[in-house]
Amino acid sequence: GYENSDIEDRVTSAVVDSPTVAALINCKVGFNSNQVGYSDNRMQFYFQTVSTIGIDAGLVIAGNANAAGFTFSNEFSVLAGSDELPSDITLTVLKEADSTPRITLKVEDTPIAPGYYMIELTVANPATRILTAGEWTFGSYTDVSDYPTKHYLDNEMVAPGFVINSRMSYAGFYTLTETQLTNTGREDRPGYTNNLVIEFELNTRPDVDMQMLLKAPLGFEFEDDCLGTSADPRLITNYNSVFGENTGGDWPSDLTVWLDLYAPTACTGDGRDAIITIPVGLELQVRYAFRIRVQNPTASPDWNKWTVTYNDESSDPFAGFSIWTSVSTATVDPVTYSRNQGGTVDPIVNPVTITFQPYKSVPAKPDDDDRGGCIR
């Protein structure tokens, strides 16, 4: 009908927004360590609400039988990037009779507006392994005091948890010499692309192809394809390249060569996680090393530890590195706040005192050079 000249015969259409379904969306559970018995873990809970959560209403996050054994603190923090939660919201954590956990966020005087929220809790992991990942049910209800009787605001959503693994023999950053730092492209400045060399040792030998999980602290970002290509590698296991190109002749005696036959076949970045597919073949009780590329955050994370998970083993969280930023807030103190009146009045010379504390030492001028370090 679009060719007709009479308005009565012309067909028209329009797009109308449909009402949002009253259901929680984008619910997710994260963790820093899944090692059995680890007592200083952090777990992250992500959820998006559709309805306003009013006074005496709230949100409940409940784990099933495969999430039993976690012991949470009674405090939470709001992660960077989250919508703002009311300051008077109350958190209650308890264990049901079957040891399954329940986390309740209750509204007191200030409602929770529809939005996307990210919170983190300190938690002690279960003392025994969990071989099947648990499930966590997120729900918002009009009166959380009546739970487990449920008066729904937004329909529930179930998010997968994670398994609890045995302890890996070892994992950590390999200690690099100054030459190796340069050759590997190590760069600890905020927001820069960095290259890290990580070593690990297994207690048991894998018997099938498996995925390794390298988990960085919050704020680091791995590329979607963290394997790269031969022309632009982002994950390196070849002995002649891990510590820089053509450095195989200086291969460290405390490391075992990672044979190309067992080189990773894929690496998928998911934010701070790198999921690395490794063919079967690595041996137990020997040290392997690899180099991987990652994007630094703009500041050092509060919980600054890394973990490696592979072959149902999880490493002790190992210390990260500090991002090269000022360790204190710089201040500028003028001598006067007077301003120039213009015209023929002489310009006001106003000395200022700048106070700052750098993280790295600024080198002095060498005797055989024209200049030393530079502060900009």
N, C-alpha and C positions, 0 to 999 in steps of 0.2 A: 503494500500500500504506500510505500514511500514515494512512488512516482505520481500518485494522484494529486490533482490540483485542489480538490475540495478537502477542507480540514476534517469533515466528517468521515472521509474515506482514508485518512492517513493514520497508520498504526504507530503508536509511540510506546516507549517503555521507560522504566526508571529503576534505579537500584536503591533499595531501602535496607538500612541496617537492621538485622534481626536482634532481638533481645539476647543478652549474654546468658548462657545456661548457668544456673546457680550450682557450680561444681568447682572444687579446687582443681587447679591445673599446675603443670610445671613443678611437681613435687619431686624432690631428689634428696638422697642421703649421701654425704661424702665423709671421708675419714682421712686421718693423717697416717695412722699405722694400723695394720690388722695382724700384728704379732700377738700370739697367745700370751696372756698375762701382762701385757704392757700397761702400766698404770698411769701414764701421763699422755694419753691419747687425746685428740680433739675430733669431734664429729660435727659435721655441718648439716643443717636441715634447710632446704630451700622449698618455698611454697608460694603460690600466687592465689590470693583470695579474690572472689568476685563480689560477695556481699559485704556490707559493713558489719563488723562484729561489735555489737553494742555492750552496754554495761551488764555485767554478770555472765555474758557469753564468753566464748573463748575457743581456742584451738587445742586439739588433743593429737599427739603423735604416739602411737602405740605399736610396740614390736610384737611379732608372733613368737612361737616356740623356738624358732631358729635364731631369734635375736635375744634369747634369754642370757642372763649372766653379766650384762653391761651394768656398771655402777656409775651413775652420773652425779656431777656436782649440782648444787642448787642455784647456780648462777649461769648466766648466758651473756654473750656479747653479740652485738649486731655487726655483721661483716660490711666491709666497704662495698658500695654499690647497691646496698639494700635500700628499699624505701624505709622511712623512719617509723619505728614503732613507738607507741606512747611510753613515756618515761615511768608511768605508774603501773605498768603491766606487771603481773606477778607470775613467777615460774614455780611450779611444783613438780617434783620428780619422785616417783615411787616405784617400788617393785610389787607386782601382783603376787598372789600366793604361789604361782608357778614360776616365779623369778623373771617373768617378762616385764620389760620396762614400759612405763607410761609417763609422758612429758605433757604437762598442761600449761598453756599460756592463758591466763584469765584477765579479762578487761575489768578494771576498777572504775575509774571516772572518765577516762578518755577512750572513745571507740577506736577500733582499728579500721582505717579506711581501706577500701579495695586497693590492692597493690601487690608487688613482688617483694618478698622478704627472705632474708638470709641470716640465719643465726648460727652460733657455734657454742658447743658445750664441752667442758673438760670431762673425760670419761676414762674409767679403768676397763680394759678389755676382759672378757671372760677368761677364767683360769684353765679352761679346757678348749681344745680345738672345736671349731664349728665347720663342718664339711659342706654344708648346704647354706647358701646365703639366706639370711632372714628376710622378712618383709615388714615394712613399716606403713601403717595406715594413718593417713592425715585426714582429719575431719574438723569442721567448725560447727559449734552447737550453741543453741540459744541459752542454755543453762548448764555449764560444765560441771556444776556441783552435783547434778543428777547422773553424771556418767558412772557406769556404762549405759544407763538409759539415755537414748540419743534423741535430741530434738534438733533436727538438722537445720543449719543455715545454708552451707554449701555441701553438696554431696562429697563423699569421701573419695580419696585417691590412694592407691597402694603403690609404694615405691620399693624397689629392691634394695636390700642391704648389702652385706659383704661377708665372705667367709673369714674365719680366724685360722691363721697358719702357724706352723711350728717355726722355730727360730732359725734363721740363716746363719751360717758360720761367720760370715763377715761381709760388710759392704761399706764403702766410704769413698771420699775423693782421694785420688792418688796424689801424693806429694810431688809437685813438679819443681824442677830447677828453674832458674831464671831463663835459661835458654829454652827449656820446654814450654814455659809460660808464653814466650814470644812465638815459638814455632806452632803452638796449638791454637793461637788466637784467643787466649784468655783475656777477658775484658769485663771488669767488675763495675763499670760506671753505670749509673741509673739509666734504664731504658735502652741500653745497648744490646746488640746481639753478642752472646757469649758462647764459648766452647769449653766444655767441662770433660775431664777425664775421670771416670768412675771405675773402681775395681770391686770385684765381689768373689766370694768363695762359697761353694755349695756343700751341704752335708750329704746329699744324696744325688745320684746320677739320674737325669731325666731319661725316660724310656719312650717318649713320644715327642713330636713337635709341640711346643708350648709357647705361651706368651709371657714375656716379662713385663712387669709394671714398674716404671720409674716414676716416683711421685715426688714432685718438687713442692716447696712451700707455696702458700697462696700468693699470687701476684706474678709468678713466673708463667711463661707461655711457650709451649712447644708448637712448632709449625704443624699444620694439618698432615702433611706428608713429611714426617721427621726422618725418613730414610734418605730421601734425596736421590740424585742420579750420580752416575760416574763422573760427570762433569761438575756437579755441584753436590757433593756428599754432605749429608747432615748428621749421619750416624756412621762411625768408622770403627771397624774391628781389625782391619788388616795391620799386621805387625809393622809394616813399612811406613804406615801413615798415622797411626794413633797419636804418636808424639811429634808429628810434623812430617812433611813429605821427605821420603828417602832417609828415614831415621832408623830403619831396621837394624843397621849395624850397631846401634847403641841400645838395643832392646834391653830393658831392665832384667836382671837375673832373677828377681823375685816374682816375675810374672810368667805365666804360661802363654805361648802363642795361640791365639784364637784362629784355628784353621779356616781357610776360606770355604771349605766344604760345609761348615756349620755357620756361616755368616748369616746374619738376620736377613729375612726375605721381605719384611714389611715393618714399617713403624708408623703408627697413627697417633698424632697429637690431639689431645682433648683438653685444652686449657693447660693446667699444670701437670697433666698426666701424659706420659709417653708409653704406648702399648707396643712392645717390640716382639715380633714373631721370630722364633729361633728354632731351626731344625734340630732334631735330636742329635747328640754327639758330644756335648760338653761333659767334662769329667768332674768328679767330686774332689774336694780337698786340694784344689789348686786354684791359684788366683788368675782371673781373667780381667782384662781392662778394655774399655771402649771409650770413644769420644763422641759427644753429642752436642748439638747446637740448640740454644734456648734463648728466649728474650728475657732480659732482666726486668724486674719491677722498678719503680721509681724510688723505692726506699726499702730498707731491710725489713723482712717480715717479722712480725712479733714472735711467731713460733717458727724458728728458722732451722728446720731439720728436713732431711731428705730420707727416703726409704726406697729399697729395691725389693720386689716380690717376684719370685720365680720358683717353679717346681714345688708348689705348696709350701714354700719357705719365705719368711719375711725377715728382713734385716732389722737390727736395732736401728732406730732413727739416728742418723749421724749428722753432726753439726754442719750447717751451711756456712756461707761466707757473707761478710758484710758488704753491702752496696756502698760504693764510694760517694757518700754524701756528707755534708757537714754534720758533726755530732752535736751541734748546738745551733740555736737560732741567731743569725747574724743581726747586729744592731748598728744603727747609724745615729750618732749624737751630734747635732749641729751646735756650734758655739752661740749662734743667735738665730732668731726667726725673723729678723728684720728683712724688709724687701727693698729693692732699689726703687726710688721714686721716679726714675727716668730723667729726661732732659739733660741738664749739664751736671747733675749730681754725679760724683765719682762712684764707680761700681763698688758694691760692697763685697769684700773678700771674706768668705765665710768658711773657715776651716771646719772639717767634720772629723769625728773619730769613728772609725769602723772597727767593730769587734767581731771576731769570728773564730771558730775552732775547726780546722780541717781534719778529715779522717786520715788522709795520707800525708806524709812528710813532703814538704816542698824542697827539692834539692838545691843546694848552693851552687854557685857558678864554679865549674871546674877551672883549674889553672890554665888549661889549654883550650878553653872555649870562650866565646864572646858573651854568653849568658847562661843563667841557671834556669831553675823552674820559673813558671809564670802563673800568676793569679789573675783571673779575668772576671 
